[in-house]
Amino acid sequence: MHLINKIFNNETIRTVWDKEKEKYYISIVDLVGVLSESDRPRKYWSDLKNKLKQEGNEVSEKIGQLKLKSQDGKYRLTDVCDIKDLKYFRESYITPALEEGLIERLYPNQPKHPKQQYRLTKMAKEWLTGKVK
C-alpha cells in the first residue's frame, strides 16, 4: 500500500492506495477532523462512535482499519473507508448531521461550492459535551 497525503481546506487527509485491490482508502479520522474542526479528531471520532452505539446505532461494517502514519511518525490503526464508500459516508453521516442541525455548511446556499466546508453547530457542541441529551 502507498500512503498519499491530500490537502483539503489546508488540512492533511491521509489516503492509501491498495495496489492489490486497486482501491483508495481515506482516513475517517482526518475527515472528521476537517469537518468538526477538532484539535483531537481521533478522540472526537471515538466519542462519536461510542455515543452512536449507546443510542442503538451501528457503525458501518464498511469502515475498516489500516495502519497509517501519524503525526509523531508512528503507525497506528486508523478507521478508513474506501473512496467508493465516501458516498455511503456522506449519505449515512454528513446528510443526517445536516438534517438534524448538528453541522452546517460554510456556503449554505451553494452545496457544491469548491471550497465547501462544514462546521459544528452550537447544538452539536452541546450534545458532544453532554449538555444536551
C-alpha contacts under 8 A as a table, 3 or more apart, distances in Angstrom:
res1	aa1	res2	aa2	distance
1	M	16	V	6.30
1	M	17	W	5.40
1	M	18	D	4.64
1	M	19	K	6.18
2	H	16	V	5.43
2	H	17	W	5.09
2	H	18	D	6.79
2	H	19	K	7.96
3	L	14	R	6.93
3	L	15	T	5.88
3	L	16	V	4.45
3	L	17	W	6.50
3	L	68	L	7.68
4	I	14	R	6.08
4	I	15	T	5.14
4	I	16	V	5.79
4	I	17	W	7.47
5	N	12	T	6.07
5	N	13	I	5.65
5	N	14	R	4.65
5	N	15	T	5.91
6	K	12	T	5.60
6	K	13	I	4.99
6	K	14	R	6.24
6	K	15	T	6.99
7	I	10	N	5.63
7	I	11	E	5.34
7	I	12	T	4.72
7	I	13	I	5.99
8	F	11	E	5.14
8	F	12	T	6.33
8	F	13	I	6.65
8	F	34	V	7.87
9	N	34	V	7.80
9	N	115	K	7.15
9	N	117	Q	7.71
11	E	34	V	6.72
12	T	30	D	7.20
13	I	26	I	7.28
13	I	27	S	6.64
13	I	30	D	5.30
13	I	31	L	6.70
14	R	26	I	6.01
14	R	27	S	5.53
14	R	30	D	6.83
14	R	68	L	7.75
15	T	24	Y	6.56
15	T	25	Y	5.40
15	T	26	I	4.31
15	T	27	S	6.19
16	V	24	Y	5.48
16	V	25	Y	5.03
16	V	26	I	6.43
17	W	22	E	7.06
17	W	23	K	5.88
17	W	24	Y	4.55
17	W	25	Y	6.45
18	D	21	K	5.55
18	D	22	E	5.48
18	D	23	K	5.36
18	D	24	Y	6.26
18	D	25	Y	7.67
19	K	22	E	4.81
19	K	23	K	7.02
23	K	82	D	6.59
23	K	83	I	7.29
24	Y	82	D	5.54
24	Y	83	I	5.56
25	Y	80	V	6.00
25	Y	81	C	5.42
25	Y	82	D	4.04
25	Y	83	I	5.68
26	I	80	V	5.31
26	I	81	C	5.66
26	I	82	D	6.06
26	I	83	I	6.50
27	S	30	D	5.31
27	S	31	L	6.47
27	S	78	T	6.74
27	S	79	D	6.09
27	S	80	V	4.56
27	S	81	C	6.91
28	I	31	L	4.94
28	I	32	V	6.00
28	I	78	T	7.77
28	I	79	D	5.67
28	I	80	V	5.18
28	I	81	C	6.81
29	V	32	V	5.10
29	V	33	G	6.06
29	V	41	P	5.79
29	V	42	R	5.55
29	V	45	W	6.32
29	V	78	T	7.13
29	V	79	D	6.59
29	V	80	V	7.78
30	D	33	G	4.96
30	D	34	V	6.32
30	D	41	P	6.93
31	L	34	V	5.22
31	L	35	L	6.14
32	V	35	L	5.05
32	V	36	S	5.72
32	V	37	E	7.88
32	V	38	S	8.00
32	V	41	P	6.17
32	V	44	Y	7.84
32	V	45	W	6.68
33	G	36	S	5.32
33	G	37	E	5.43
33	G	38	S	5.34
33	G	39	D	7.15
33	G	40	R	7.33
33	G	41	P	4.53
33	G	42	R	7.79
33	G	44	Y	7.98
34	V	37	E	5.25
34	V	38	S	7.43
35	L	117	Q	6.77
35	L	118	Y	5.17
35	L	119	R	5.88
35	L	120	L	7.70
36	S	41	P	7.77
36	S	118	Y	7.20
36	S	119	R	5.63
36	S	120	L	5.79
37	E	119	R	6.84
37	E	120	L	7.91
38	S	41	P	5.40
38	S	44	Y	7.14
40	R	43	K	5.55
40	R	44	Y	6.10
41	P	44	Y	4.77
41	P	45	W	5.94
42	R	45	W	5.27
42	R	46	S	6.15
43	K	46	S	4.96
43	K	47	D	5.97
44	Y	47	D	5.20
44	Y	48	L	6.06
45	W	48	L	5.02
45	W	49	K	6.10
46	S	49	K	5.20
46	S	50	N	6.22
47	D	50	N	5.10
47	D	51	K	6.05
48	L	51	K	5.08
48	L	52	L	6.10
48	L	128	L	7.76
49	K	52	L	5.12
49	K	53	K	6.19
49	K	59	V	6.70
50	N	53	K	5.10
50	N	54	Q	6.16
51	K	54	Q	5.08
51	K	55	E	6.32
52	L	55	E	5.14
52	L	56	G	6.49
52	L	57	N	5.17
52	L	58	E	7.03
52	L	59	V	7.57
53	K	56	G	5.03
53	K	57	N	4.97
53	K	58	E	5.93
53	K	59	V	7.32
54	Q	57	N	7.32
59	V	63	I	7.67
60	S	63	I	5.73
61	E	64	G	7.29
62	K	81	C	6.48
62	K	85	D	7.26
63	I	79	D	6.33
63	I	80	V	5.69
63	I	81	C	5.02
64	G	79	D	5.58
64	G	80	V	5.32
64	G	81	C	6.20
65	Q	77	L	5.76
65	Q	78	T	5.16
65	Q	79	D	4.47
65	Q	80	V	5.55
66	L	76	R	7.75
66	L	77	L	5.20
66	L	78	T	5.47
66	L	79	D	6.72
66	L	80	V	6.79
67	K	75	Y	5.42
67	K	76	R	4.82
67	K	77	L	4.22
67	K	78	T	5.94
68	L	75	Y	5.10
68	L	76	R	5.56
68	L	77	L	6.36
68	L	78	T	6.28
69	K	72	D	7.93
69	K	73	G	5.71
69	K	74	K	5.50
69	K	75	Y	4.28
69	K	76	R	6.44
70	S	73	G	5.32
70	S	74	K	5.56
70	S	75	Y	5.96
70	S	76	R	6.71
71	Q	74	K	7.47
81	C	85	D	5.93
81	C	86	L	7.05
82	D	85	D	5.23
82	D	86	L	6.90
83	I	86	L	5.24
84	K	87	K	6.37
84	K	88	Y	7.77
85	D	88	Y	4.89
85	D	89	F	6.09
86	L	89	F	4.70
86	L	90	R	5.97
87	K	90	R	5.08
87	K	91	E	6.07
88	Y	91	E	5.04
88	Y	92	S	5.76
89	F	92	S	5.17
89	F	93	Y	5.58
89	F	94	I	6.92
90	R	93	Y	5.47
90	R	94	I	4.65
90	R	95	T	5.99
91	E	94	I	6.21
91	E	95	T	5.35
91	E	96	P	7.19
92	S	95	T	6.62
92	S	96	P	6.49
93	Y	96	P	5.58
93	Y	97	A	6.00
94	I	97	A	5.16
94	I	98	L	6.17
94	I	103	I	8.00
95	T	98	L	5.08
95	T	99	E	6.14
96	P	99	E	4.94
96	P	100	E	5.97
97	A	100	E	5.14
97	A	101	G	6.13
97	A	102	L	5.01
97	A	103	I	5.71
98	L	101	G	5.14
98	L	102	L	5.96
98	L	103	I	5.19
98	L	104	E	5.97
99	E	102	L	7.68
100	E	103	I	7.97
101	G	104	E	6.86
101	G	121	T	6.87
101	G	123	M	7.40
101	G	124	A	7.61
102	L	120	L	5.95
102	L	121	T	5.40
102	L	122	K	7.88
102	L	123	M	6.29
102	L	124	A	4.64
103	I	118	Y	6.21
103	I	119	R	5.38
103	I	120	L	4.38
103	I	121	T	5.22
103	I	124	A	7.06
104	E	108	P	7.21
104	E	118	Y	5.46
104	E	119	R	5.55
104	E	120	L	6.43
104	E	121	T	6.43
105	R	108	P	4.90
105	R	111	P	7.35
105	R	116	Q	6.82
105	R	117	Q	5.86
105	R	118	Y	4.60
105	R	119	R	6.59
106	L	116	Q	6.10
106	L	117	Q	5.32
106	L	118	Y	5.76
106	L	119	R	7.08
107	Y	110	Q	5.39
107	Y	111	P	6.62
107	Y	113	H	6.95
107	Y	116	Q	6.14
107	Y	117	Q	7.51
108	P	111	P	6.25
110	Q	113	H	5.30
111	P	116	Q	6.93
112	K	116	Q	6.74
113	H	116	Q	5.06
120	L	123	M	7.97
120	L	124	A	5.87
120	L	125	K	6.54
121	T	124	A	5.21
121	T	125	K	6.43
122	K	125	K	5.18
122	K	126	E	6.28
123	M	126	E	5.16
123	M	127	W	6.11
123	M	132	V	7.71
124	A	127	W	4.91
124	A	128	L	6.06
125	K	128	L	5.18
125	K	129	T	6.24
126	E	129	T	5.21
126	E	130	G	6.16
126	E	131	K	4.97
126	E	132	V	5.62
127	W	130	G	5.14
127	W	131	K	5.78
127	W	132	V	4.67
127	W	133	K	6.40
128	L	131	K	7.58
128	L	132	V	7.96
129	T	132	V	7.84
130	G	133	K	6.65
